[in-house]
Amino acid sequence: MSTYCETKSEETLPTKTPGEKWEGIAFTFCKAATIVLFITLLRGARFILPIIAGAACLLYLATYFSGKKKTRCIISHPLLVAAFWAFISGFSLWVILR
C-alpha cells in the first residue's frame, strides 16, 4: 500500500508550452511596467519606464509568436498588450529626450 507522499511524488507536473512560459515572463514584466508607470507619473524616474515597458512589449510579442493567444493581463490579447507597452515605451522615451 502506498502512502500519500509516495503517490504525490510519482505524479508528473503538467509541462508548459513555450507560449505559456513566455506569457508567464511577459506578465511579470507587465506588472513591473505598470508599477513603474505609476511611480513615473508620481515622481519622474528617467529611463526605467521605457526600458521595462519595451521589455514587456518584446516578451508579449514572443508570447504571441510562440503560440499563446490569450494572456492573464487585463487586455487579454498579446498583440494588443505589446502595442500598449510599445506606445508607453516610445512616448516616455520621447518625453525624456525632447
Backbone atoms as SQL, in Angstrom:
CREATE TABLE atoms (id INTEGER PRIMARY KEY, chain TEXT, resi INTEGER, resn TEXT, atom TEXT, x REAL, y REAL, z REAL);
INSERT INTO atoms VALUES
  (1, 'A', 1, 'MET', 'N', 0.837, -1.175, 0.000),
  (2, 'A', 1, 'MET', 'CA', 0.000, 0.000, 0.000),
  (3, 'A', 1, 'MET', 'C', 0.887, 1.247, 0.000),
  (4, 'A', 2, 'SER', 'N', 0.593, 2.184, -0.883),
  (5, 'A', 2, 'SER', 'CA', 1.424, 3.380, -0.966),
  (6, 'A', 2, 'SER', 'C', 0.844, 4.488, -0.092),
  (7, 'A', 3, 'THR', 'N', 1.732, 5.303, 0.424),
  (8, 'A', 3, 'THR', 'CA', 1.308, 6.419, 1.259),
  (9, 'A', 3, 'THR', 'C', 1.038, 7.630, 0.373),
  (10, 'A', 4, 'TYR', 'N', 0.502, 8.659, 0.979),
  (11, 'A', 4, 'TYR', 'CA', 0.188, 9.879, 0.247),
  (12, 'A', 4, 'TYR', 'C', 1.448, 10.489, -0.351),
  (13, 'A', 5, 'CYS', 'N', 2.539, 10.519, 0.421),
  (14, 'A', 5, 'CYS', 'CA', 3.785, 11.117, -0.061),
  (15, 'A', 5, 'CYS', 'C', 4.336, 10.365, -1.267),
  (16, 'A', 6, 'GLU', 'N', 4.268, 9.057, -1.234),
  (17, 'A', 6, 'GLU', 'CA', 4.778, 8.273, -2.351),
  (18, 'A', 6, 'GLU', 'C', 3.943, 8.512, -3.607),
  (19, 'A', 7, 'THR', 'N', 2.652, 8.594, -3.460),
  (20, 'A', 7, 'THR', 'CA', 1.787, 8.795, -4.610),
  (21, 'A', 7, 'THR', 'C', 1.990, 10.196, -5.179),
  (22, 'A', 8, 'LYS', 'N', 2.120, 11.176, -4.318),
  (23, 'A', 8, 'LYS', 'CA', 2.270, 12.550, -4.755),
  (24, 'A', 8, 'LYS', 'C', 3.578, 12.747, -5.513),
  (25, 'A', 9, 'SER', 'N', 4.659, 12.107, -5.066),
  (26, 'A', 9, 'SER', 'CA', 5.944, 12.296, -5.725),
  (27, 'A', 9, 'SER', 'C', 5.992, 11.597, -7.082),
  (28, 'A', 10, 'GLU', 'N', 5.173, 10.601, -7.280),
  (29, 'A', 10, 'GLU', 'CA', 5.170, 9.888, -8.545),
  (30, 'A', 10, 'GLU', 'C', 4.391, 10.627, -9.631),
  (31, 'A', 11, 'GLU', 'N', 3.538, 11.546, -9.227),
  (32, 'A', 11, 'GLU', 'CA', 2.766, 12.302, -10.207),
  (33, 'A', 11, 'GLU', 'C', 3.684, 13.246, -10.972),
  (34, 'A', 12, 'THR', 'N', 3.404, 13.416, -12.228),
  (35, 'A', 12, 'THR', 'CA', 4.192, 14.350, -13.026),
  (36, 'A', 12, 'THR', 'C', 3.443, 15.663, -13.142),
  (37, 'A', 13, 'LEU', 'N', 4.187, 16.730, -13.071),
  (38, 'A', 13, 'LEU', 'CA', 3.590, 18.045, -13.224),
  (39, 'A', 13, 'LEU', 'C', 3.331, 18.302, -14.701),
  (40, 'A', 14, 'PRO', 'N', 2.256, 19.006, -15.016),
  (41, 'A', 14, 'PRO', 'CA', 1.991, 19.293, -16.428),
  (42, 'A', 14, 'PRO', 'C', 3.073, 20.221, -16.979),
  (43, 'A', 15, 'THR', 'N', 3.525, 19.951, -18.188),
  (44, 'A', 15, 'THR', 'CA', 4.546, 20.799, -18.791),
  (45, 'A', 15, 'THR', 'C', 3.880, 21.971, -19.493),
  (46, 'A', 16, 'LYS', 'N', 4.561, 23.096, -19.453),
  (47, 'A', 16, 'LYS', 'CA', 4.041, 24.292, -20.099),
  (48, 'A', 16, 'LYS', 'C', 4.550, 24.359, -21.530),
  (49, 'A', 17, 'THR', 'N', 3.722, 24.896, -22.394),
  (50, 'A', 17, 'THR', 'CA', 4.135, 25.122, -23.776),
  (51, 'A', 17, 'THR', 'C', 5.066, 26.331, -23.802),
  (52, 'A', 18, 'PRO', 'N', 5.848, 26.502, -24.872),
  (53, 'A', 18, 'PRO', 'CA', 6.706, 27.692, -24.954),
  (54, 'A', 18, 'PRO', 'C', 5.909, 28.994, -24.839),
  (55, 'A', 19, 'GLY', 'N', 4.723, 29.028, -25.425),
  (56, 'A', 19, 'GLY', 'CA', 3.890, 30.230, -25.320),
  (57, 'A', 19, 'GLY', 'C', 3.482, 30.524, -23.892),
  (58, 'A', 20, 'GLU', 'N', 3.159, 29.484, -23.129),
  (59, 'A', 20, 'GLU', 'CA', 2.783, 29.672, -21.724),
  (60, 'A', 20, 'GLU', 'C', 3.971, 30.154, -20.897),
  (61, 'A', 21, 'LYS', 'N', 5.160, 29.659, -21.209),
  (62, 'A', 21, 'LYS', 'CA', 6.357, 30.115, -20.494),
  (63, 'A', 21, 'LYS', 'C', 6.630, 31.590, -20.777),
  (64, 'A', 22, 'TRP', 'N', 6.554, 31.974, -22.059),
  (65, 'A', 22, 'TRP', 'CA', 6.776, 33.368, -22.411),
  (66, 'A', 22, 'TRP', 'C', 5.712, 34.272, -21.801),
  (67, 'A', 23, 'GLU', 'N', 4.470, 33.787, -21.765),
  (68, 'A', 23, 'GLU', 'CA', 3.384, 34.590, -21.191),
  (69, 'A', 23, 'GLU', 'C', 3.621, 34.822, -19.709),
  (70, 'A', 24, 'GLY', 'N', 4.131, 33.831, -19.007),
  (71, 'A', 24, 'GLY', 'CA', 4.422, 33.999, -17.582),
  (72, 'A', 24, 'GLY', 'C', 5.469, 35.066, -17.339),
  (73, 'A', 25, 'ILE', 'N', 6.530, 35.060, -18.152),
  (74, 'A', 25, 'ILE', 'CA', 7.576, 36.071, -18.017),
  (75, 'A', 25, 'ILE', 'C', 7.033, 37.439, -18.428),
  (76, 'A', 26, 'ALA', 'N', 6.271, 37.475, -19.517),
  (77, 'A', 26, 'ALA', 'CA', 5.717, 38.738, -20.007),
  (78, 'A', 26, 'ALA', 'C', 4.761, 39.348, -18.985),
  (79, 'A', 27, 'PHE', 'N', 3.956, 38.514, -18.337),
  (80, 'A', 27, 'PHE', 'CA', 3.013, 39.024, -17.341),
  (81, 'A', 27, 'PHE', 'C', 3.766, 39.639, -16.166),
  (82, 'A', 28, 'THR', 'N', 4.893, 39.062, -15.798),
  (83, 'A', 28, 'THR', 'CA', 5.710, 39.631, -14.725),
  (84, 'A', 28, 'THR', 'C', 6.222, 41.007, -15.129),
  (85, 'A', 29, 'PHE', 'N', 6.712, 41.139, -16.371),
  (86, 'A', 29, 'PHE', 'CA', 7.173, 42.437, -16.849),
  (87, 'A', 29, 'PHE', 'C', 6.019, 43.424, -16.969),
  (88, 'A', 30, 'CYS', 'N', 4.843, 42.937, -17.324),
  (89, 'A', 30, 'CYS', 'CA', 3.663, 43.794, -17.416),
  (90, 'A', 30, 'CYS', 'C', 3.340, 44.393, -16.047),
  (91, 'A', 31, 'LYS', 'N', 3.392, 43.561, -15.016),
  (92, 'A', 31, 'LYS', 'CA', 3.147, 44.049, -13.659),
  (93, 'A', 31, 'LYS', 'C', 4.212, 45.060, -13.253),
  (94, 'A', 32, 'ALA', 'N', 5.477, 44.758, -13.570),
  (95, 'A', 32, 'ALA', 'CA', 6.569, 45.672, -13.230),
  (96, 'A', 32, 'ALA', 'C', 6.414, 46.997, -13.956),
  (97, 'A', 33, 'ALA', 'N', 6.069, 46.943, -15.243),
  (98, 'A', 33, 'ALA', 'CA', 5.909, 48.166, -16.020),
  (99, 'A', 33, 'ALA', 'C', 4.738, 48.999, -15.512),
  (100, 'A', 34, 'THR', 'N', 3.684, 48.347, -15.069),
  (101, 'A', 34, 'THR', 'CA', 2.543, 49.079, -14.507),
  (102, 'A', 34, 'THR', 'C', 2.957, 49.817, -13.237),
  (103, 'A', 35, 'ILE', 'N', 3.709, 49.154, -12.377),
  (104, 'A', 35, 'ILE', 'CA', 4.186, 49.802, -11.152),
  (105, 'A', 35, 'ILE', 'C', 5.102, 50.970, -11.492),
  (106, 'A', 36, 'VAL', 'N', 6.033, 50.756, -12.442),
  (107, 'A', 36, 'VAL', 'CA', 6.951, 51.815, -12.841),
  (108, 'A', 36, 'VAL', 'C', 6.190, 52.981, -13.477),
  (109, 'A', 37, 'LEU', 'N', 5.132, 52.681, -14.245),
  (110, 'A', 37, 'LEU', 'CA', 4.319, 53.740, -14.839),
  (111, 'A', 37, 'LEU', 'C', 3.734, 54.637, -13.751),
  (112, 'A', 38, 'PHE', 'N', 3.169, 54.042, -12.717),
  (113, 'A', 38, 'PHE', 'CA', 2.597, 54.835, -11.626),
  (114, 'A', 38, 'PHE', 'C', 3.678, 55.621, -10.885),
  (115, 'A', 39, 'ILE', 'N', 4.833, 55.021, -10.665),
  (116, 'A', 39, 'ILE', 'CA', 5.933, 55.720, -9.995),
  (117, 'A', 39, 'ILE', 'C', 6.413, 56.887, -10.849),
  (118, 'A', 40, 'THR', 'N', 6.518, 56.666, -12.146),
  (119, 'A', 40, 'THR', 'CA', 6.965, 57.716, -13.056),
  (120, 'A', 40, 'THR', 'C', 5.991, 58.887, -13.055),
  (121, 'A', 41, 'LEU', 'N', 4.705, 58.585, -13.052),
  (122, 'A', 41, 'LEU', 'CA', 3.709, 59.653, -13.036),
  (123, 'A', 41, 'LEU', 'C', 3.779, 60.459, -11.740),
  (124, 'A', 42, 'LEU', 'N', 4.157, 59.804, -10.658),
  (125, 'A', 42, 'LEU', 'CA', 4.209, 60.483, -9.361),
  (126, 'A', 42, 'LEU', 'C', 5.546, 61.169, -9.100),
  (127, 'A', 43, 'ARG', 'N', 6.650, 60.552, -9.493),
  (128, 'A', 43, 'ARG', 'CA', 7.955, 61.054, -9.081),
  (129, 'A', 43, 'ARG', 'C', 8.878, 61.439, -10.226),
  (130, 'A', 44, 'GLY', 'N', 8.713, 60.888, -11.416),
  (131, 'A', 44, 'GLY', 'CA', 9.530, 61.285, -12.551),
  (132, 'A', 44, 'GLY', 'C', 10.834, 60.521, -12.719),
  (133, 'A', 45, 'ALA', 'N', 10.830, 59.193, -12.618),
  (134, 'A', 45, 'ALA', 'CA', 12.028, 58.397, -12.900),
  (135, 'A', 45, 'ALA', 'C', 12.364, 58.536, -14.388),
  (136, 'A', 46, 'ARG', 'N', 13.653, 58.453, -14.744),
  (137, 'A', 46, 'ARG', 'CA', 14.019, 58.760, -16.134),
  (138, 'A', 46, 'ARG', 'C', 13.873, 57.598, -17.104),
  (139, 'A', 47, 'PHE', 'N', 14.819, 56.711, -17.189),
  (140, 'A', 47, 'PHE', 'CA', 14.820, 55.700, -18.242),
  (141, 'A', 47, 'PHE', 'C', 14.252, 54.354, -17.816),
  (142, 'A', 48, 'ILE', 'N', 13.749, 54.258, -16.614),
  (143, 'A', 48, 'ILE', 'CA', 13.220, 52.975, -16.145),
  (144, 'A', 48, 'ILE', 'C', 11.977, 52.573, -16.932),
  (145, 'A', 49, 'LEU', 'N', 11.053, 53.493, -17.097),
  (146, 'A', 49, 'LEU', 'CA', 9.793, 53.169, -17.778),
  (147, 'A', 49, 'LEU', 'C', 9.990, 52.722, -19.228),
  (148, 'A', 50, 'PRO', 'N', 10.764, 53.439, -20.062),
  (149, 'A', 50, 'PRO', 'CA', 10.906, 52.953, -21.437),
  (150, 'A', 50, 'PRO', 'C', 11.592, 51.591, -21.530),
  (151, 'A', 51, 'ILE', 'N', 12.519, 51.320, -20.635),
  (152, 'A', 51, 'ILE', 'CA', 13.221, 50.032, -20.671),
  (153, 'A', 51, 'ILE', 'C', 12.289, 48.895, -20.274),
  (154, 'A', 52, 'ILE', 'N', 11.594, 49.037, -19.132),
  (155, 'A', 52, 'ILE', 'CA', 10.704, 47.975, -18.657),
  (156, 'A', 52, 'ILE', 'C', 9.516, 47.801, -19.602),
  (157, 'A', 53, 'ALA', 'N', 8.929, 48.894, -20.065),
  (158, 'A', 53, 'ALA', 'CA', 7.795, 48.802, -20.990),
  (159, 'A', 53, 'ALA', 'C', 8.224, 48.167, -22.316),
  (160, 'A', 54, 'GLY', 'N', 9.412, 48.515, -22.799),
  (161, 'A', 54, 'GLY', 'CA', 9.920, 47.908, -24.032),
  (162, 'A', 54, 'GLY', 'C', 10.162, 46.416, -23.863),
  (163, 'A', 55, 'ALA', 'N', 10.692, 46.026, -22.707),
  (164, 'A', 55, 'ALA', 'CA', 10.911, 44.599, -22.438),
  (165, 'A', 55, 'ALA', 'C', 9.576, 43.859, -22.379),
  (166, 'A', 56, 'ALA', 'N', 8.583, 44.459, -21.734),
  (167, 'A', 56, 'ALA', 'CA', 7.258, 43.837, -21.669),
  (168, 'A', 56, 'ALA', 'C', 6.678, 43.675, -23.073),
  (169, 'A', 57, 'CYS', 'N', 6.855, 44.680, -23.915),
  (170, 'A', 57, 'CYS', 'CA', 6.380, 44.612, -25.304),
  (171, 'A', 57, 'CYS', 'C', 7.032, 43.444, -26.041),
  (172, 'A', 58, 'LEU', 'N', 8.351, 43.346, -25.956),
  (173, 'A', 58, 'LEU', 'CA', 9.063, 42.271, -26.653),
  (174, 'A', 58, 'LEU', 'C', 8.673, 40.896, -26.128),
  (175, 'A', 59, 'LEU', 'N', 8.477, 40.785, -24.827),
  (176, 'A', 59, 'LEU', 'CA', 8.093, 39.496, -24.250),
  (177, 'A', 59, 'LEU', 'C', 6.683, 39.090, -24.663),
  (178, 'A', 60, 'TYR', 'N', 5.781, 40.046, -24.771),
  (179, 'A', 60, 'TYR', 'CA', 4.432, 39.712, -25.241),
  (180, 'A', 60, 'TYR', 'C', 4.439, 39.339, -26.726),
  (181, 'A', 61, 'LEU', 'N', 5.332, 39.932, -27.498),
  (182, 'A', 61, 'LEU', 'CA', 5.475, 39.503, -28.893),
  (183, 'A', 61, 'LEU', 'C', 6.001, 38.074, -28.967),
  (184, 'A', 62, 'ALA', 'N', 6.974, 37.752, -28.105),
  (185, 'A', 62, 'ALA', 'CA', 7.483, 36.374, -28.055),
  (186, 'A', 62, 'ALA', 'C', 6.380, 35.414, -27.625),
  (187, 'A', 63, 'THR', 'N', 5.543, 35.861, -26.698),
  (188, 'A', 63, 'THR', 'CA', 4.408, 35.049, -26.258),
  (189, 'A', 63, 'THR', 'C', 3.482, 34.738, -27.431),
  (190, 'A', 64, 'TYR', 'N', 3.143, 35.770, -28.185),
  (191, 'A', 64, 'TYR', 'CA', 2.220, 35.597, -29.312),
  (192, 'A', 64, 'TYR', 'C', 2.810, 34.674, -30.377),
  (193, 'A', 65, 'PHE', 'N', 4.064, 34.911, -30.724),
  (194, 'A', 65, 'PHE', 'CA', 4.682, 34.118, -31.794),
  (195, 'A', 65, 'PHE', 'C', 5.073, 32.716, -31.332),
  (196, 'A', 66, 'SER', 'N', 4.968, 32.446, -30.023),
  (197, 'A', 66, 'SER', 'CA', 5.177, 31.087, -29.519),
  (198, 'A', 66, 'SER', 'C', 3.869, 30.308, -29.460),
  (199, 'A', 67, 'GLY', 'N', 2.781, 30.946, -29.861),
  (200, 'A', 67, 'GLY', 'CA', 1.520, 30.231, -29.968),
  (201, 'A', 67, 'GLY', 'C', 0.486, 30.536, -28.908),
  (202, 'A', 68, 'LYS', 'N', 0.799, 31.375, -27.936),
  (203, 'A', 68, 'LYS', 'CA', -0.165, 31.697, -26.885),
  (204, 'A', 68, 'LYS', 'C', -0.983, 32.891, -27.334),
  (205, 'A', 69, 'LYS', 'N', -2.288, 32.717, -27.429),
  (206, 'A', 69, 'LYS', 'CA', -3.156, 33.759, -27.968),
  (207, 'A', 69, 'LYS', 'C', -3.994, 34.476, -26.911),
  (208, 'A', 70, 'LYS', 'N', -3.826, 34.119, -25.648),
  (209, 'A', 70, 'LYS', 'CA', -4.574, 34.757, -24.565),
  (210, 'A', 70, 'LYS', 'C', -3.641, 34.917, -23.375),
  (211, 'A', 71, 'THR', 'N', -3.778, 36.028, -22.651),
  (212, 'A', 71, 'THR', 'CA', -2.905, 36.296, -21.512),
  (213, 'A', 71, 'THR', 'C', -3.730, 36.556, -20.260),
  (214, 'A', 72, 'ARG', 'N', -3.027, 36.665, -19.140),
  (215, 'A', 72, 'ARG', 'CA', -3.688, 36.971, -17.870),
  (216, 'A', 72, 'ARG', 'C', -3.843, 38.467, -17.648),
  (217, 'A', 73, 'CYS', 'N', -3.312, 39.259, -18.552),
  (218, 'A', 73, 'CYS', 'CA', -3.371, 40.710, -18.429),
  (219, 'A', 73, 'CYS', 'C', -4.820, 41.191, -18.637),
  (220, 'A', 74, 'ILE', 'N', -5.097, 42.406, -18.220),
  (221, 'A', 74, 'ILE', 'CA', -6.430, 42.977, -18.412),
  (222, 'A', 74, 'ILE', 'C', -6.796, 42.977, -19.896),
  (223, 'A', 75, 'ILE', 'N', -5.835, 43.362, -20.732),
  (224, 'A', 75, 'ILE', 'CA', -6.008, 43.273, -22.184),
  (225, 'A', 75, 'ILE', 'C', -5.582, 41.855, -22.539),
  (226, 'A', 76, 'SER', 'N', -6.499, 41.022, -22.925),
  (227, 'A', 76, 'SER', 'CA', -6.198, 39.590, -22.990),
  (228, 'A', 76, 'SER', 'C', -5.421, 39.143, -24.228),
  (229, 'A', 77, 'HIS', 'N', -5.325, 39.941, -25.273),
  (230, 'A', 77, 'HIS', 'CA', -4.626, 39.521, -26.487),
  (231, 'A', 77, 'HIS', 'C', -3.180, 40.025, -26.450),
  (232, 'A', 78, 'PRO', 'N', -2.189, 39.144, -26.639),
  (233, 'A', 78, 'PRO', 'CA', -0.782, 39.543, -26.518),
  (234, 'A', 78, 'PRO', 'C', -0.357, 40.676, -27.454),
  (235, 'A', 79, 'LEU', 'N', -0.895, 40.717, -28.667),
  (236, 'A', 79, 'LEU', 'CA', -0.507, 41.790, -29.592),
  (237, 'A', 79, 'LEU', 'C', -1.018, 43.152, -29.124),
  (238, 'A', 80, 'LEU', 'N', -2.201, 43.174, -28.525),
  (239, 'A', 80, 'LEU', 'CA', -2.725, 44.441, -28.001),
  (240, 'A', 80, 'LEU', 'C', -1.918, 44.906, -26.788),
  (241, 'A', 81, 'VAL', 'N', -1.532, 43.962, -25.938),
  (242, 'A', 81, 'VAL', 'CA', -0.702, 44.315, -24.777),
  (243, 'A', 81, 'VAL', 'C', 0.651, 44.826, -25.265),
  (244, 'A', 82, 'ALA', 'N', 1.233, 44.147, -26.249),
  (245, 'A', 82, 'ALA', 'CA', 2.523, 44.572, -26.809),
  (246, 'A', 82, 'ALA', 'C', 2.413, 45.973, -27.416),
  (247, 'A', 83, 'ALA', 'N', 1.325, 46.236, -28.122),
  (248, 'A', 83, 'ALA', 'CA', 1.129, 47.559, -28.717),
  (249, 'A', 83, 'ALA', 'C', 1.003, 48.635, -27.642),
  (250, 'A', 84, 'PHE', 'N', 0.283, 48.336, -26.564),
  (251, 'A', 84, 'PHE', 'CA', 0.135, 49.288, -25.462),
  (252, 'A', 84, 'PHE', 'C', 1.497, 49.635, -24.869),
  (253, 'A', 85, 'TRP', 'N', 2.296, 48.600, -24.534),
  (254, 'A', 85, 'TRP', 'CA', 3.593, 48.855, -23.900),
  (255, 'A', 85, 'TRP', 'C', 4.579, 49.470, -24.886),
  (256, 'A', 86, 'ALA', 'N', 4.445, 49.180, -26.176),
  (257, 'A', 86, 'ALA', 'CA', 5.292, 49.835, -27.174),
  (258, 'A', 86, 'ALA', 'C', 4.988, 51.332, -27.213),
  (259, 'A', 87, 'PHE', 'N', 3.712, 51.675, -27.164),
  (260, 'A', 87, 'PHE', 'CA', 3.319, 53.089, -27.135),
  (261, 'A', 87, 'PHE', 'C', 3.859, 53.777, -25.887),
  (262, 'A', 88, 'ILE', 'N', 3.670, 53.146, -24.725),
  (263, 'A', 88, 'ILE', 'CA', 4.144, 53.726, -23.467),
  (264, 'A', 88, 'ILE', 'C', 5.659, 53.905, -23.513),
  (265, 'A', 89, 'SER', 'N', 6.372, 52.895, -24.006),
  (266, 'A', 89, 'SER', 'CA', 7.828, 52.960, -24.083),
  (267, 'A', 89, 'SER', 'C', 8.274, 54.090, -25.010),
  (268, 'A', 90, 'GLY', 'N', 7.697, 54.134, -26.198),
  (269, 'A', 90, 'GLY', 'CA', 8.067, 55.169, -27.163),
  (270, 'A', 90, 'GLY', 'C', 7.721, 56.570, -26.696),
  (271, 'A', 91, 'PHE', 'N', 6.524, 56.735, -26.159),
  (272, 'A', 91, 'PHE', 'CA', 6.091, 58.050, -25.685),
  (273, 'A', 91, 'PHE', 'C', 6.944, 58.526, -24.523),
  (274, 'A', 92, 'SER', 'N', 7.225, 57.633, -23.568),
  (275, 'A', 92, 'SER', 'CA', 8.026, 58.056, -22.414),
  (276, 'A', 92, 'SER', 'C', 9.457, 58.381, -22.830),
  (277, 'A', 93, 'LEU', 'N', 9.997, 57.649, -23.800),
  (278, 'A', 93, 'LEU', 'CA', 11.331, 57.958, -24.306),
  (279, 'A', 93, 'LEU', 'C', 11.333, 59.301, -25.031),
  (280, 'A', 94, 'TRP', 'N', 10.279, 59.580, -25.788),
  (281, 'A', 94, 'TRP', 'CA', 10.158, 60.866, -26.479),
  (282, 'A', 94, 'TRP', 'C', 10.096, 62.008, -25.465),
  (283, 'A', 95, 'VAL', 'N', 9.325, 61.839, -24.401),
  (284, 'A', 95, 'VAL', 'CA', 9.203, 62.874, -23.378),
  (285, 'A', 95, 'VAL', 'C', 10.560, 63.129, -22.706),
  (286, 'A', 96, 'ILE', 'N', 11.307, 62.065, -22.453),
  (287, 'A', 96, 'ILE', 'CA', 12.601, 62.209, -21.791),
  (288, 'A', 96, 'ILE', 'C', 13.612, 62.918, -22.700),
  (289, 'A', 97, 'LEU', 'N', 13.629, 62.583, -23.987),
  (290, 'A', 97, 'LEU', 'CA', 14.654, 63.074, -24.886),
  (291, 'A', 97, 'LEU', 'C', 14.326, 64.395, -25.583),
  (292, 'A', 98, 'ARG', 'N', 13.127, 64.866, -25.497),
  (293, 'A', 98, 'ARG', 'CA', 12.781, 66.106, -26.232),
  (294, 'A', 98, 'ARG', 'C', 13.349, 67.331, -25.581);
